[in-house]
Amino acid sequence: MTVFRSFTRSFSLARSMVVASAALVSVSASALDFPLRADDIGLSQRYTTSTHWSGGAQSEALDIIARRHVGNDKWSQLKTDASDTKLNASYIVYGANIRAMENGTVVNCWRNSPENTPGGNHAKVGEGYIAYAGNYLYVRHDDGNFALYAHTQPGSIPTGLCPNNATYNSKANPGFVLNSDGWVSSGARITKGQVLGKVGNVGNSSGPHLHVHIQTSDNKPIEMEFDHGHTTPFTNQTASVNATWTPLMGNPIPAGEMMVWAPHSVAYWTVNNIPDERMQAWFNHFVDSGEMPSAYACTDNGQIYNTSWVPSSGSWYAYHGMSLTTFNKKSTEMANLGFTRFGWWYCGSVYTGIWRK
């Protein structure tokens, strides 16, 4: 039986969809988890990344925020058009859960420095008593490389991960990324996918966002490759709501401004009122997230889809946009392959179906 990975590249090539899957699998043993999930933002919202301003060890860093579509291919960082831009809580990404990209051990951390007001840094950053990373975890991965997760909300990193509870560093270190008081011995272990803290706006940061990068022990940058998620260009901070999405599948996020459709956690999800022109992308997104459809209803002669998703298990196929003739042909074909029809729906002349084994 062909597993779903061989199908993902063809999803955008056909309106009808098919997949056979056993579970969410890794493309590469070295690929990372994207550090934010789609769970923590609205269904119509996406993350964006941009090339980091500094070079050196951070030249492959990502600064990640979240945006909502406001029309004409434009997107806003704010929760509403009327949001106060001087409040951190006005920003969509603020408070999103940060997840470990890989297994490792905490070697330096800080958790209780105060936040900035969007648009400028806290005075203690310039004085050197708050590190540029603000509140952060600096983690040595099991392969010997180091990851930085920076600018977290005060107190959001658990004490079990960071024992340093002071507000400010004991001595001024202007321009330093990490606090000299932040080093720990026998640091906490973290596991890939574990929640580490929440996105904030602390340190050298003009607004709520997550900074992540990986570097070698001798301060050379490492390009990050991610197992799951999709990307589309965000050129001049614009992207179509009907964009074509490219699966990461163990590849790095392209340089420059990019929009990222991060994976959902493997769980139970419902997404309704999906326009036909976006259904393929939603299907790809959930399959890449380790999900399979349990409801695949349509309305308005296939113009709108209402879907439910559950953790993927066993082997299964799903199609949409079928005529009655195609639906009957697929039903026979699937039965001959040993698949049972789990459910089917129709709306006018359009049919959808799910088959499981």
Sequence and secondary structure as in RCSB ss.txt:
>XXXX:A:sequence
MTVFRSFTRSFSLARSMVVASAALVSVSASALDFPLRADDIGLSQRYTTSTHWSGGAQSEALDIIARRHVGNDKW
SQLKTDASDTKLNASYIVYGANIRAMENGTVVNCWRNSPENTPGGNHAKVGEGYIAYAGNYLYVRHDDGNFALYA
HTQPGSIPTGLCPNNATYNSKANPGFVLNSDGWVSSGARITKGQVLGKVGNVGNSSGPHLHVHIQTSDNKPIEME
FDHGHTTPFTNQTASVNATWTPLMGNPIPAGEMMVWAPHSVAYWTVNNIPDERMQAWFNHFVDSGEMPSAYACTD
NGQIYNTSWVPSSGSWYAYHGMSLTTFNKKSTEMANLGFTRFGWWYCGSVYTGIWRK
>XXXX:A:secstr
   THHHHTTGGG SS     SS   S TT B  SS GGGS TTEEEEEEE S  GGGTT EEEEEEEEEETTEE
ESBSSTT  TT GGGBTTTT EEE SS EEEEEEE       TTS  HHHHHTSS TT SEEEEEETTS EEEEE
 B TT S TTT     SS SS  TT SS GGGB SS  EE TT EEEEB   SS SSS EEEEEE TTS EE  E
ESS EEEE GGGB  TT   EE TTEE  SSSEEEE    SS EEEEEEEHHHHHHHHHHHHHTTEEEEEEEEEG
GGTEEEEEEEE  S EEEEEEE HHHHHHHHHHHHHTT EEEEEEEETTEEEEEEE 
